[in-house]
Amino acid sequence: MSKKPRSLWATIGKILLVILLAFVGLCLLGIVYGIAKRGLFQEEFLSYPFAQIPVILPRDHAAHNDYKNEWWYYTGHLAAADGHKYGFELTFFRKRTPNTWYNHIPVWWFMYPYGMAAHMAISDKDSRQHYLADRLQKNSSDNVGAKTDEYHVWFRDWYVKAEGESHHLYAADGPLGLDLMVKPLKPAVLHGLNGYHWKGVDGIPSYYISYLRQGVTGNLTVDGKSVPVTGQSWMDHEYSSFRPKQATQGWDWFAIQLDNNTEIMLYQMRRTDGSFSTDSTGTLVGPDGIARSIVMPDFQIKSTGTWTSPRTTAAYPMGWVVTLPDENAALRITPSFTEQEMVMPRSDIVYWEGAADIGGTWKGQPITGLAYVELTGYLKPVAERF
């Protein structure tokens, strides 16, 4: 009587062993298939920016699959009918991710080799409240991506796309959101040499395209309430395959829109030893829409104060004076409020990106304006993010 149970258990054991061996065999077959199809480490065929190859529009508003990093970036200043003031940011980042492992699985065998992140922020300037949302997907699929034959970037229901001469921006996350139409008021700017932008010995070359002044209409959703708004915005699009040098700590970047219809893009690269690169460049666009490059010492940037984040302990410069001797200009840039730090838990990244106000002089006469300022590398070097 005792032989039957033992025989039954032996049969079950054999069945389980066969199932286990079949599973292991399928896994080994998958590994062999993956290596045969894509290699143990997929070789990257990347393109790099070259000064001899110019940007061509509108083609290059779209995505570039053969570059390592690419992003599309909007910031702006908006107002409601009652005069209530806001700032906003919407950014999409795209990165090639061959050879990426996720939980010990070689995901590049099974998925498109692009990771994406998206950041949205709204700054309520009057109430001094800063609202954030971010998304991250380590490898792309049908619900995130960017088209290569037209300007359309999306992350599930968030997107930016060309609609005629305008760009449609949409993002929503619970009680926070934006639905905006932005229309260029000046021609696109190709920074540097026909879009090839060299950022000095401490920076990396990239292709860099901007609309430095756009008109905006649409709606913000703040704390669950929809607010019709109008205003102005700034758009950047960059792509490159170069990595920041290990000595690069980060950068301070300025999008300046003056009330005399002049725009200025400026930045300064910071090294890990605390010094600033002395060969940073910028772009100045006059009321006629003509862009010209400017280099140090054609401009100087000096901070006037600091702010330490109570959330991350990162210490940021806060307040600047920008001087442009050739324009007889001294611009005071003052953040609308200090608490505009971008702490993005999904993306595991921290930087400061905020709306600011401008006062000072231009050609010796009083001037006002608006700005957005980006401060990176104040918690970790930016080289760790590429």
C-alpha positions as CSV (number, residue, x, y, z in Angstrom):
1,M,0.0,0.0,0.0
2,S,2.9,2.4,0.6
3,K,4.3,2.0,-2.9
4,K,1.5,3.9,-4.7
5,P,2.1,7.3,-2.9
6,R,5.8,7.0,-3.5
7,S,5.2,6.2,-7.2
8,L,2.8,9.2,-7.4
9,W,5.3,11.6,-5.9
10,A,8.1,10.3,-8.1
11,T,5.9,10.9,-11.2
12,I,5.1,14.5,-10.0
13,G,8.8,15.1,-9.4
14,K,9.6,13.9,-12.9
15,I,7.0,16.2,-14.4
16,L,8.3,19.2,-12.4
17,L,11.8,18.4,-13.5
18,V,10.8,18.3,-17.1
19,I,9.0,21.6,-16.7
20,L,12.0,23.2,-15.0
21,L,14.4,21.8,-17.7
22,A,12.0,23.1,-20.4
23,F,12.0,26.6,-18.7
24,V,15.8,26.7,-18.5
25,G,16.0,25.5,-22.1
26,L,13.7,28.3,-23.2
27,C,15.8,30.9,-21.2
28,L,19.0,29.6,-22.8
29,L,17.3,29.7,-26.2
30,G,16.3,33.3,-25.6
31,I,19.9,34.2,-24.6
32,V,21.2,32.5,-27.8
33,Y,18.6,34.3,-29.9
34,G,19.4,37.7,-28.2
35,I,23.1,37.3,-28.8
36,A,22.6,36.1,-32.3
37,K,20.3,38.9,-33.2
38,R,21.7,41.9,-31.3
39,G,25.0,40.7,-29.8
40,L,25.9,40.4,-26.2
41,F,26.4,44.2,-26.2
42,Q,24.6,46.0,-29.0
43,E,27.0,48.1,-31.0
44,E,25.9,51.8,-31.1
45,F,26.0,53.5,-34.5
46,L,25.8,57.1,-33.3
47,S,26.0,60.4,-35.2
48,Y,27.8,63.5,-33.8
49,P,27.4,67.2,-34.4
50,F,29.8,68.6,-37.0
51,A,30.2,72.3,-37.9
52,Q,30.3,71.3,-41.6
53,I,26.8,69.8,-41.4
54,P,24.1,72.4,-40.8
55,V,20.7,72.2,-39.2
56,I,17.9,72.1,-41.8
57,L,14.4,73.3,-40.8
58,P,11.7,72.2,-40.5
59,R,13.2,68.7,-40.8
60,D,15.3,68.9,-37.7
61,H,12.5,69.9,-35.3
62,A,11.7,66.2,-35.4
63,A,13.6,63.4,-33.5
64,H,17.0,62.1,-34.4
65,N,17.3,58.4,-33.6
66,D,21.1,58.3,-34.3
67,Y,22.0,60.7,-31.5
68,K,22.6,59.7,-27.9
69,N,20.7,62.6,-26.1
70,E,17.9,64.9,-27.3
71,W,15.5,67.2,-25.6
72,W,12.6,69.6,-26.3
73,Y,12.1,72.3,-23.7
74,Y,9.5,75.0,-23.2
75,T,9.4,77.7,-20.5
76,G,7.2,80.8,-20.3
77,H,5.4,83.5,-18.4
78,L,1.6,83.6,-18.3
79,A,-1.1,85.8,-16.8
80,A,-4.8,85.2,-16.2
81,A,-7.4,87.8,-17.0
82,D,-7.4,89.1,-13.4
83,G,-3.6,89.7,-13.7
84,H,-2.5,86.7,-11.7
85,K,0.9,85.6,-12.9
86,Y,2.4,82.2,-13.6
87,G,5.5,80.6,-15.0
88,F,5.6,77.1,-16.6
89,E,8.0,74.5,-17.9
90,L,7.4,71.4,-20.0
91,T,10.4,69.3,-21.1
92,F,10.8,66.0,-22.9
93,F,14.1,64.1,-22.7
94,R,15.0,61.2,-24.9
95,K,18.1,59.0,-24.5
96,R,19.4,56.0,-26.5
97,T,19.7,53.1,-24.1
98,P,21.4,50.1,-25.9
99,N,23.1,47.7,-23.5
100,T,20.7,48.6,-20.7
101,W,19.9,45.9,-18.1
102,Y,16.8,46.1,-15.9
103,N,16.5,43.7,-13.0
104,H,19.2,41.5,-14.6
105,I,17.3,41.3,-17.9
106,P,18.9,42.6,-21.1
107,V,15.9,44.8,-22.1
108,W,17.5,46.0,-25.3
109,W,16.8,42.6,-26.8
110,F,13.0,43.1,-26.4
111,M,12.3,46.8,-26.5
112,Y,13.1,49.9,-28.5
113,P,16.4,51.3,-27.3
114,Y,15.2,54.7,-26.1
115,G,14.5,55.9,-22.6
116,M,12.3,58.9,-22.0
117,A,11.6,61.4,-19.2
118,A,9.2,64.3,-19.0
119,H,9.0,67.2,-16.6
120,M,6.2,69.7,-15.9
121,A,6.2,72.6,-13.5
122,I,4.0,75.5,-12.8
123,S,5.1,78.5,-10.7
124,D,2.3,80.5,-9.2
125,K,4.3,83.8,-8.9
126,D,1.7,85.6,-6.8
127,S,1.2,82.9,-4.2
128,R,4.8,81.7,-4.4
129,Q,3.8,78.1,-4.9
130,H,5.7,75.7,-7.1
131,Y,3.9,72.6,-8.6
132,L,5.7,69.6,-10.1
133,A,5.1,66.4,-12.0
134,D,7.5,64.0,-13.8
135,R,7.5,60.8,-15.7
136,L,10.2,58.3,-16.5
137,Q,10.3,55.2,-18.7
138,K,13.7,53.4,-19.0
139,N,13.0,51.9,-22.4
140,S,10.4,53.2,-24.9
141,S,7.4,51.4,-26.3
142,D,4.4,52.5,-28.3
143,N,3.1,54.8,-25.5
144,V,6.2,57.0,-25.5
145,G,8.3,58.3,-28.3
146,A,9.2,60.9,-30.9
147,K,8.6,60.9,-34.6
148,T,11.5,61.4,-37.0
149,D,9.5,62.7,-40.0
150,E,7.4,65.4,-38.1
151,Y,7.5,67.3,-34.9
152,H,5.5,65.1,-32.4
153,V,6.9,64.0,-29.1
154,W,4.7,62.2,-26.6
155,F,4.8,60.4,-23.2
156,R,1.5,58.6,-22.9
157,D,-1.1,61.5,-22.8
158,W,1.5,64.2,-22.5
159,Y,2.7,65.6,-25.8
160,V,4.1,68.5,-27.9
161,K,3.5,68.6,-31.6
162,A,3.4,71.0,-34.5
163,E,-0.1,72.1,-35.6
164,G,0.4,74.4,-38.6
165,E,2.7,77.3,-37.6
166,S,2.0,76.7,-33.8
167,H,3.1,74.1,-31.3
168,H,0.5,72.4,-29.1
169,L,1.6,71.6,-25.5
170,Y,-0.4,69.3,-23.3
171,A,0.3,67.6,-20.0
172,A,-1.9,66.6,-17.0
173,D,-1.2,65.0,-13.7
174,G,-4.1,65.0,-11.2
175,P,-4.8,68.6,-10.2
176,L,-1.9,70.0,-12.3
177,G,-1.9,70.5,-16.0
178,L,-1.4,72.7,-19.0
179,D,-3.0,72.9,-22.5
180,L,-1.3,75.6,-24.5
181,M,-0.9,76.8,-28.1
182,V,2.4,78.6,-28.7
183,K,3.2,80.4,-31.9
184,P,6.6,81.8,-32.9
185,L,6.8,85.6,-33.0
186,K,10.3,85.5,-34.5
187,P,12.1,83.1,-36.8
188,A,13.9,80.1,-35.4
189,V,17.4,80.7,-34.1
190,L,20.2,78.4,-35.1
191,H,22.8,78.9,-32.3
192,G,26.5,79.0,-33.2
193,L,27.3,78.1,-36.7
194,N,24.1,77.1,-38.5
195,G,22.9,75.3,-35.4
196,Y,26.3,73.7,-34.5
197,H,26.8,75.1,-31.0
198,W,30.2,74.7,-29.4
199,K,30.0,75.4,-25.6
200,G,33.7,75.9,-25.0
201,V,36.4,73.6,-23.7
202,D,34.3,72.6,-20.7
203,G,31.1,72.0,-22.6
204,I,30.0,69.6,-25.3
205,P,29.1,70.5,-28.9
206,S,25.4,70.1,-29.8
207,Y,22.9,71.0,-32.4
208,Y,20.9,73.8,-30.8
209,I,17.6,75.3,-32.2
210,S,15.4,77.8,-30.4
211,Y,12.3,80.0,-30.7
212,L,13.2,82.7,-28.3
213,R,9.9,84.5,-28.3
214,Q,6.5,82.8,-28.8
215,G,3.0,84.0,-28.1
216,V,0.9,81.7,-25.8
217,T,-2.8,81.2,-25.3
218,G,-4.5,78.3,-23.5
219,N,-5.3,77.0,-20.0
220,L,-3.4,76.1,-16.9
221,T,-4.8,73.7,-14.3
222,V,-3.6,74.6,-10.8
223,D,-4.8,72.8,-7.7
224,G,-7.6,71.4,-9.8
225,K,-8.9,74.8,-11.2
226,S,-8.7,75.6,-14.9
227,V,-7.4,79.1,-15.6
228,P,-7.4,80.7,-19.1
229,V,-4.0,82.4,-19.7
230,T,-2.0,84.3,-22.2
231,G,1.7,85.2,-22.3
232,Q,5.0,84.5,-23.9
233,S,7.3,81.5,-24.0
234,W,10.7,80.2,-25.1
235,M,11.5,76.9,-26.8
236,D,14.8,75.0,-27.0
237,H,15.7,71.8,-28.9
238,E,19.1,70.2,-28.5
239,Y,20.7,66.9,-29.6
240,S,24.2,65.5,-29.3
241,S,26.1,62.2,-28.7
242,F,29.0,63.7,-26.8
243,R,29.2,63.3,-23.0
244,P,30.1,66.1,-20.6
245,K,33.7,66.0,-19.4
246,Q,34.3,64.6,-16.0
247,A,35.5,68.0,-14.8
248,T,32.1,69.5,-15.7
249,Q,30.1,70.1,-12.6
250,G,27.1,71.8,-14.2
251,W,25.9,75.0,-15.8
252,D,23.9,78.2,-15.1
253,W,21.7,79.0,-18.1
254,F,19.6,82.1,-18.8
255,A,16.6,82.7,-21.1
256,I,16.2,86.5,-21.2
257,Q,13.3,88.2,-22.9
258,L,13.5,92.0,-22.7
259,D,10.5,94.3,-23.1
260,N,12.3,96.1,-26.0
261,N,11.8,92.8,-28.1
262,T,15.4,91.7,-27.6
263,E,16.2,88.1,-26.4
264,I,19.5,86.7,-25.0
265,M,20.5,83.2,-24.4
266,L,23.5,83.0,-22.0
267,Y,25.2,80.3,-19.9
268,Q,28.3,79.6,-18.0
269,M,29.9,76.2,-17.4
270,R,31.1,75.3,-13.9
271,R,34.0,73.0,-13.2
272,T,34.2,70.5,-10.3
273,D,36.9,72.7,-8.7
274,G,34.4,75.6,-8.4
275,S,35.7,77.7,-11.2
276,F,33.8,79.0,-14.2
277,S,34.8,78.4,-17.9
278,T,35.9,81.6,-19.5
279,D,35.0,80.7,-23.0
280,S,31.2,80.3,-22.8
281,T,29.1,81.7,-25.6
282,G,25.6,83.1,-26.0
283,T,23.2,84.4,-28.6
284,L,21.6,87.9,-28.8
285,V,18.6,88.5,-31.0
286,G,17.5,92.0,-31.7
287,P,14.0,93.3,-32.5
288,D,14.7,92.6,-36.2
289,G,15.0,88.9,-35.5
290,I,18.7,88.7,-36.5
291,A,20.8,86.6,-34.2
292,R,24.5,87.0,-33.4
293,S,26.8,85.1,-31.2
294,I,28.4,86.7,-28.2
295,V,31.4,85.4,-26.3
296,M,33.1,86.3,-23.0
297,P,34.1,89.0,-22.3
298,D,31.2,90.4,-24.4
299,F,29.1,89.5,-21.4
300,Q,29.7,88.8,-17.7
301,I,27.4,87.0,-15.1
302,K,27.8,87.7,-11.4
303,S,25.6,86.2,-8.7
304,T,24.4,88.5,-6.0
305,G,23.2,86.0,-3.4
306,T,22.6,82.3,-2.5
307,W,19.7,80.1,-1.4
308,T,20.0,76.8,0.3
309,S,17.2,74.3,-0.4
310,P,15.6,73.0,2.9
311,R,14.6,69.9,1.0
312,T,17.9,68.8,-0.6
313,T,20.5,71.1,1.1
314,A,21.8,72.1,-2.3
315,A,23.1,75.7,-2.3
316,Y,22.2,77.7,-5.4
317,P,23.2,81.2,-6.5
318,M,20.1,83.3,-6.3
319,G,20.0,86.7,-8.1
320,W,22.4,87.9,-10.8
321,V,23.7,90.9,-12.6
322,V,24.4,90.4,-16.3
323,T,26.5,93.1,-18.0
324,L,27.0,93.5,-21.8
325,P,29.5,96.3,-22.4
326,D,28.8,96.5,-26.1
327,E,25.1,97.2,-25.4
328,N,25.9,99.5,-22.4
329,A,23.6,97.2,-20.5
330,A,23.4,96.0,-16.9
331,L,20.5,93.6,-16.2
332,R,19.4,92.6,-12.7
333,I,17.8,89.2,-12.7
334,T,15.7,88.4,-9.6
335,P,13.9,85.1,-9.1
336,S,10.1,85.5,-8.8
337,F,10.6,83.4,-5.6
338,T,13.3,81.0,-4.4
339,E,11.4,77.8,-4.0
340,Q,11.4,76.7,-7.6
341,E,13.7,73.7,-7.2
342,M,12.9,70.7,-9.5
343,V,13.1,67.6,-7.3
344,M,12.1,64.8,-9.6
345,P,11.8,61.4,-7.7
346,R,11.0,59.3,-10.7
347,S,13.8,60.7,-12.8
348,D,16.2,60.8,-9.8
349,I,17.4,64.3,-10.7
350,V,17.5,67.6,-8.9
351,Y,18.0,71.0,-10.4
352,W,16.7,74.6,-10.1
353,E,14.5,76.0,-12.9
354,G,12.6,79.1,-12.2
355,A,10.8,82.2,-13.4
356,A,12.6,85.5,-12.8
357,D,12.1,89.3,-13.3
358,I,14.5,91.7,-15.0
359,G,15.3,95.3,-14.3
360,G,18.2,97.5,-15.1
361,T,19.5,99.4,-18.1
362,W,19.9,98.9,-21.9
363,K,21.8,101.4,-24.0
364,G,21.9,103.4,-20.8
365,Q,18.1,103.6,-20.6
366,P,15.8,101.8,-18.0
367,I,14.7,98.3,-19.1
368,T,12.5,95.6,-17.8
369,G,11.8,92.0,-18.9
370,L,11.3,88.4,-17.9
371,A,13.7,85.4,-17.7
372,Y,13.9,81.7,-16.9
373,V,17.0,80.4,-15.2
374,E,18.3,76.8,-15.0
375,L,20.9,75.8,-12.5
376,T,22.3,72.2,-12.7
377,G,25.0,70.3,-10.9
378,Y,24.5,71.8,-7.5
379,L,23.8,68.4,-5.9
380,K,25.6,66.0,-8.2
381,P,27.9,66.6,-11.2
382,V,26.0,66.5,-14.5
383,A,28.4,64.1,-16.0
384,E,26.8,61.4,-13.8
385,R,23.5,61.9,-15.7
386,F,24.9,61.1,-19.2
